[in-house]
Amino acid sequence: MIDPKHIEALRDIVGAENVHSDKAHLRAYSYDATRTHYEPDAVIFPRHEEDVSRILTYCNHHRIAIVPRGAGSGFTGGALPVNGGIVLAMERHMNKILEIDMENMLAVVQPGVINKELQRHVEELGLFYPPDPASEEYSTLGGNVSENAGGMRAAKYGLTKDYVMALRAVRANGDIIRAGKRTIKDVAGYNVAGILIASEGTLAVITEITLKLIPKPKYVKSYMGIFPDVEAAMNAVFKSLAEGANPVAMEFLDALVVKAVKEKLGIELPEEAGALLIGDVDGNVPEEVAFQLKVLEESFRANGAQEFRVAEDPAEREKLWQARRGASQSITIYGSKKLNEDISVPRSMLPKALKEIYAIGEKYGLVVPCFGHAGDGNIHVNVMVDGNDPDELERGHKAIREIFQLVVDLGGTLSGEHGIGLSKAEFMEIAFSPAELQLFRDIKKAFDPNGILNPGKMGL
């Protein structure tokens, strides 16, 4: 519990209207998408970068924990104040698009800007910001940078890190730093921006982001490949890409997910499907789109696809994507609680990874529906359990540990986009050597010697 005198001192810094310690605010800012909660001692809404600097200077001096927060949409507890302290909420005031530079094709934004808001704004100008996490309608760009968010378009366009040109941030001691430049090339000094991306608020508080934009593609088509089984679909993923296909997205639904989407949402999908691949192709001329569809169809059929469909109108396209977007909510037919992990493996390892993941599920007597971003090797593995059955929960957690070990053995990683946060911290020793973990701790100490920034996360 923070001494009330500190709350009063912080009110003097940002104004009483921007510091809240009432029960309603503490409760509201105690959650994220994990549905677990830890109450902070206060919630502060900084008005600008100087506020952030003064808050951190004060809290660092008094050893008060600070947890930066965007929209609280993360799946690993990254924004949870596990040790109490202050939640630094960026969405109220630091939520402005500061500049769109048409000549250099870049945007300068504050961290509280909603991802989709930037997308809509730049697309009206003929530009394009590709990173599209599933939470794009409400997640903030500061949160996206802190987690290195991906999305369905990552297969072609990459992740958030591929669009961050520069950052402004505040260190734990209140120092304001710049990392990166507005230039395309910059090899002067350490890549501090690269270190801050995906650091989950443990190193500094991001206050401004400069993002690369690209021209908006003129034509888009959606497709669906229908496969007899998962192995055929996973072979089609990496083989079609090796043969020159360059889809915007290549999303995967297994037979369990197909069944769930039909039952839960009433969306008609092919009954014979053992697996589906759904995606988009785009381009600036119709011939480019047609070529991409031709490459995909030929490769899919060569790898066992029973059928290849192209959406002929916006309604049909929306139906395909509705099925993909509805995957997560639909699989609750298999259990009241899902242990949802976003593993990522080299694309050539997808067939083996899925085969062994299902075998682990059978070993523990659990249903494991899978879906996700197969085009970039990122699969959402959902171990379904009865949340009220302690034995089943224990078996579920054992299955998750085996899945993580499998993924690392295949050259993969614990997380493709959700991050480590609190929920995956215990598995860091599977993926990293003691020397590597110590290096992470050394970096943390260099940025935040007193350990006030988002303590308890990432196993640091």
N, C-alpha and C positions, 0 to 999 in steps of 0.2 A: 504494500500500500504506500503510495506517494504521500509525503507530508503535504498537507493543504497549503503550506506557504509556497511550495513549488507551483502549484496550480495558479495561485495568485500572481506569482512572478511571470508565468507564461501568459496570463491574461494581460499583463502590462505590455508584453512584447507584441501580441497580435490583436489585442482588443478582446474584451469580455465576450462579445458576441461570437467569437471564433474558437472559444475554448469551452468544452462541455464535459461535465462529470456527473450528470444526472443519469439515472438508471436506464432511461429510454435510449440515450445515445450509447451508453456502454454496452447495452444488450445488442443494439443494432450493428455495432462495429465489432462484435465478438465472433462473427461467423464468416465462413467463406463457403465455397461449393462442396467442401468435404462434409458439411453439416455437423462438424464438431465445433465447440466454441470455448473461447477463453476471453474473459472480460478484461479490457484495459482499465487503467485508472483514470484516463481522460482521453478525449478525442479533440484534436486540434486541426483547424482548417487554415493552413497558411495562405496568405494573400499573394505572395510573390517570393522570389528567390531570396531576398534579404531576410524575410521572415524565417525561411527555412534555415538560413545560416545562423541567425540569432537563437533560434530554438535549439539547434544542435550544439551550439557553443554552450548554452546554459545546461542542457541535459548531459553533455559530455563531462562538464565540470562536476556535476552532482551525481554522475553514474546512473542516469535514468534511461531505461530502455526506450528505443524509438522503433516503431514498426511502420514503414511507408506502406500506403495502401492506395490502390486505384479503385476498381469496382468490387473487389473481393470475389472475383469469379474463378479463382484458381482452384485446382483439384488436389493440391498437395499440402494445403495449410500454410502456404508461403506468407499470407497476410495475417496470420493469427498471432495475437499478442500472448504467447505462451508463458511469458514471465511478467505479465502485466505491463505497466509503463504507459507510454503514449502511442496512440495510433495517429499517424500523420496522414490525414485524408486529403488527397489532392483534387478531388472531383468538383468541389464547390467553386473555388476561385481560379485555380491554375488549370483552366480548361479551354484555352483559346488557341485558335489557329493564328499564329502571329504573322506568317508571310507565306505566299505562294510565289516563287520565283520562276516565271514562265521561261525565261531565257536559259537558265541553268537547270531547269526541271528539278526543283527541290521544294520541299515544304519545311517550315520551321514551326514547331508546335510545342505547347506546354504538355506536361505528362498526363493531365486529366482529360485530354481530348478523346472522345470515343472513336474507336477504329473506323466504324462505318460512317461516322460523320465526315472524317477526312476523305474516305473513298468517294462518297457522294459529291463532296465539294470539288475535288480535283477532276472527277469524271465530267462534271458540267463544263469544265474548261478543256476537255479533250485529253486529259492526262490520266494516269492510272497508278494506284498504289496497290500492289498485288497481295500482300500478306492478309489472309482472311481466316483467322481462327473461328471456330464454331461460335464463339462468344462475341463475334464482331459487332453485334447490335448494342452491346453494353460494356464490353471490356475496354479499358483505356490503353492508349499507346504507351504510357509509362509502364503499365503492367506488362504489355506485350514485349517491350524491350527488356524488362527485368526477368522475364521468363523465356525470352527468345521464341515467342509464339510462332507456330507454323500455320497450317490450314490446308484446305483442299487444293489450293493452287500451287502448293510448294513443289509438286512434281516438276513443273516447268520453271516457276519463278523464284523458288527458294524461300527462305525464312526471313524473319524480321531483321536478323543480323546483316543480311545481304542488302538492306536498304538504309541502314543507319550510317550516315556520313559523319556526324558529329554530335556530341552531347555536352551539355553543361550540367554539373552536379555539385553537390555539397558534401564534403567529407565530414566524418564524425566530429572533428574539432571545429567545424564551422567554415573551413576554408572552401572558397568557391573555385572550382577548376573547370577548364575547358579540355575536351578530349576529341581530337579529330578536327577536320576543316570542311569547308564547303567545296573543296577541290576534289576531282575524281582521283587524283594521285596524291598520296601523302605518306612519306616514309621517314619523317623527321620525328625521332623519339620513339618511346614505347607505344604500343597500340593499347592505350588506356581505355579507349571506347570499347574495344574488343573484350577487355577484362570485365568492364561494367555490364555488358550485355549478358543476360542470363545469370547475373550474380544475385538475383532475388532479394535485392534491397539490403544485402549484408555488408556491402562495401561503401556505398554512398547513396545519397538521395538525388535522383535525377530530376532536374528542374527545367530542362529544355532539350528538344530533340530535333535534329536536322535530318530529314529523310529524303532519299533519292526517289524521284518519280520517273515514269516512263510513258511513252505515248500509249493511248488507249487503243487496243486492237479493234478493228472495225467489224469483224465477223466472228461469231461463236456458234458452234454446234455441239449438241450433247449426244452421247452414244451409250449403248449397253451391250456387253458381251455376256452370253449365257453359257455356263460351263457345267459339265456333269459332276465335277467334284472340285475341291479346294486345290488339290495338287495341280490340276490342269490350269486353273486360273492363275496360280502363283507362278507357274512356268511361263505363262503368257505375259505376265508383267515384265519380268526382266528381259525376256527374249525379244519382245516387241520394241522395248526401248533400245536394246542393242542393235536392232535392225533399222533404226532411224526414226521411230515414232517419237514425237515430242508433245504429248498431251499436256494441257493445262492441269488436269486432274485425272487420277486413275484410282477410284475408290472401290473398296472391296466389301462385299457382304457375304457371309457364309450361309449355309442352308438354315441354320438355327435362327439367324437374324432375318432371313427372308420369310420364314414361317411366322416369326414374331411380328414383323411389320404388317403382314397380311391380317393376322388375328387381332392385333391391338389397334391398328389404324385403319384397317379396311382397304389398304392400298393393294391393288391387284398387281402381282408379280408372277413371273413364270413358275408354275407349280413344279416343273421338272428340274428347276435350277438346283444344282449342288453348290453353286457359288455364282455371284454376279460381279462383274467389273463395270462400274459406272463412271463416266467422266465427261470432260469437255475438251474440244480442240479449238484453237482460235488462230486468227491471222488477219492480215491487212488486205488480202485479195481472196475471192472465193476459191480460186484454184489451190491456194495454199491449204485451206481447210479441207478441201476435197482430197488432196494428196495425203494429208495426215489420217483421214478416215480410211483411205484405201490401205495404207500401211498397217493400221491397227486391225482392220478386218482380216487381211491376209494372214497376219501373224496370229491373231486369235484363233482363226479356223485351223491353221497349221498346228496349233497346240490344243486342239480338241474342242473348241467352242461349238456348241450346237446351233447357235444363232448369233447374229450381230445386227443390232437395231440402231437406227439413227432417228432421233426426235425430229419430226417434220414441222412442228409449230411450237410456239411458246408454252401452250398448255401441256403438250406431251413432255416437253423439257422440264417443266415444273413438276410434273408427276414423278419423273425419274429422281429429281433432287429431293423431293418430299420424302421419298422412300429412304434415301441416304440420311437425310437430316433426322428422320424419325427412328433411326436404329437404336440410339441410346435409350430413349424412353420406352421403346417397345419390348426390350429384352427383360423387363421386369416380370414378364409372364413366367420366367424360369426361377425366380427367387426374389425375396423381399429386399435383399441387399446385394449389391454388386461390388466386388473388389476390382476396380477398374484401373488397369495399368496400360501405359502408352509406350510399350517397348518398341525399339527400332533395331533392325538388322540390315546388313548388306542385302540388296534386293535379290541376289542369287541364292541367298540363304532362306528366302521366304518359304519355299516348299518344305524344307526340312524343319524350319521353326514351327510352322503351323501343325505339321504332323506330330511333332513331339509335344507341343502344347496340348493338343487334344488327348494325347496319351497320358499326360500328367493329370488332366481332368478325370479321365477314366480311373486312374490309379486311386484317386481320392473320392471317387463316386460323385463327382460334381459336374454340372453342365458348364461349358466354357464357350459361349458364343463369341465370335470375333468379327470385327469390321475395322475399317479405317483407311489410311492413306497408303495403299499398297504401292502406288507410283513412286514413293520415296522411302519405302521400306518400313513405314511407321504403322503399327497395328495396335488397335485397342483390344486388349485381351480382358474379358470380363468373366471372372470366376464368380458364379452365382451361388449364393448361400441363403439359408434361412437366418435372418438377423436375430431371431429369438432362440436359436439353437447353438449353445456354446460349443458343442462338439463339432458341428458343421463349420462354425466360424474358425475354429482351430485348424480343421482340415483345409479350409480355404487359404489361411495364411501360410500353411506349409506348402501348399501348391504354388502360391505366389513366389515364395523363396526359391523353389525349384525352377520356376519359369525364369526368374531373373538370372539364376546361375546358367541355365541353358542359353539364354540370350547373350550373356557375356562370353560364354564358350564359343558361340558362333561369330564372335567379332562385333556384337551389337552393344547397345547401351540401355541403361535403366529407364531413360525417358527421351522421347522424341520431341515433346513439346510442353508437357505439363510441369516439368521441373522436378526438383527433389523436395524442397520445402521441409515439412515435418514428417509426412507420412512415409517417405522413402529414405529418410536419413539413415535408418538402421541397415540399409542394404549397400551403403557406399563402400563398405569394405569388400564386397563382392566384386565391384567394378574397378577399384583403385588400389594400388599397392600402398603400404605404409609410407613410403617416401613421397608418393603423389599426394596422399592425404595431408602429410606434414607441409608440403608446399602450399596447398590450399590454406592451411592454417596460418602459414607465414604471410601469405598475401593478405588474408583477413586482418592480421595484426598490423601490417604496414598501413592499411587504410583506416583501421578502427582499433587502435591499441587497447581501449578500455572495453571493447566488446559490447557497445550499446546498440549497434545497428542490427535489428532483426535477430536477436540472439536465439539460439536453439534450432536454427535452420541449417539444412544441408550437412548435418553432422559436424558442424564447425563450432 
